Structure formats: C-alpha cells, structure tokens
Amino acid sequence: MGISIIFPHHISEEQNRVLELNLKMIKENTVGEYEVLYLANNGRRDLVYEGWNMLAKVAKYDRLLWHNTDLLLAPGWDAPIYKSDADWICLRVVECGAIGVDGAMINADFGRMAATFHRDEFESFVKKEGVDKPDFESGFVWYCPSVLKRDRFLEAGGFNNDPPFPERAHDIDFRLKVEKLGWKFQISNHSWAYHLQRARENTGDKPERE
C-alpha cells in the first residue's frame, strides 16, 4: 500500500528551488510508502497531461497523487487517504494569493518563493484548521492536488491531451467524464497542501514578511 506522486516540472531557477523544497517536504511529511515520478521539461507545457498519463501507466502504487512542483504537502497528508474507498479524494489547499484565489481554497500568505516560505507557520495553521472536523466530506473541492485510484484512472483513459494547451477544460473534461462513470468523490479535511502559485512565475507583488 502506498501512493505514487506524479507531477510535471518546468525547469527554471526558482522552480528548481521549489522542487528541492517540495521533495524535502514529501520525504519528511509523508507517513506511508510512496514514490515520486516527475517529468522535467523546459518550455514544453503541452507535455503536462501527456506526461501525467504516461507516468500513471508505470506507477508502482494503486493510488496516484495528482500533484505539481509548486504544491507543498503538510505533515501526515497521506495518512487519512488509506481510510477512504473514494475514487477521487481532494486535498484541502492554502493559497498564497500571488494570483487569484478560488473560493474553494483558503487564502493565507505563508510565502511566495522557496526561500521565503514560512513552513512552521503553515504547518501550525493547518493543524489548527483540522481540529473538530470529520475525516472526510462528500463532494469536490479542486482538481490538483487530488488522489485518484490508478486502475480507475487508466480505465477512464486518463486525461485528454489534445491541443490547445494550456486549457482549464482539460481538467473539467476529465472530471465530467469520470462523474458519468460513477466515481465516488470525497474531500479529506486532514490532508493539506500549500500553493506557492508559481504557475505564472509570479515573484510576488507584495513584500515578503521579515
């Protein structure tokens, strides 16, 4: 039993620093067995979904974390996952606010770059947020990060990677497809991630805290 953590990685100086932090937090904050599979590319954004599909086929474990370089996992994020039989388990996400924050997320700025990330503050925050909440809720929060059953993902044919890219519709189309297949959705209230929102290479338009 374990989880295969799969994500694309765009090569740049800051993204590489974020990747190093990401891998460190995975190692220190993951309770169960895991593997990390990522496709590094420089400027080939069209490979994101194709790479995810490819890596899902060779993944070792029966659960897949749909992940990204700029998502940092909180302590024990994976422990609740094994209690659920859902096909799609959404993690709770804290976003820094460098770009727009979706209403399903929590907006709290603990840093916008690897060097200025306030890890202790973030981890203390999510520990308090989880108090008195049930392990799971039915429903859907957001696409990434989420844990999906590998067999069901492959049976569904994975993501549509037809051009153009990037298109948010790739995510939406996949969700609509698996909803029609009767997938069970849950939200894990004790599985957290922090989003540095590096997707647009935003270095932050507000000063970092001292």
C-alpha positions, 0 to 999 in steps of 0.5 A: 500500500502506498501512493505514487506522486506524479507531477510535471516540472518546468525547469527554471531557477526558482522552480528548481528551488521549489522542487528541492523544497517540495521533495524535502517536504514529501520525504519528511511529511509523508507517513506511508510508502510512496514514490515520486515520478516527475517529468522535467521539461523546459518550455514544453507545457503541452507535455503536462497531461501527456506526461501525467498519463504516461507516468500513471501507466508505470506507477508502482502504487494503486493510488496516484497523487495528482500533484505539481512542483509548486504544491507543498504537502503538510505533515501526515497528508497521506495518512487519512487517504488509506481510510477512504474507498473514494475514487477521487479524494481532494486535498484541502489547499492554502493559497498564497494569493500571488494570483487569484484565489478560488473560493474553494481554497483558503487564502493565507500568505505563508510565502511566495518563493522557496526561500521565503516560505514560512513552513512552521507557520503553515504547518501550525495553521493547518493543524489548527484548521483540522481540529473538530472536523470529520475525516472526510466530506462528500463532494469536490473541492479542486482538481490538483492536488487530488488522489485518484485510484490508478486502475480507475484512472487508466480505465477512464483513459486518463486525461485528454491531451489534445491541443490547445494547451494550456486549457482549464477544460482539460481538467473539467473534461476529465472530471465530467467524464469520470462523474458519468462513470460513477466515481465516488468523490470525497474531500479529506479535511486532514490532508493539506497542501500549500500553493506557492502559485508559481504557475505564472512565475509570479515573484510576488507583488507584495513584500515578503514578511521579515 
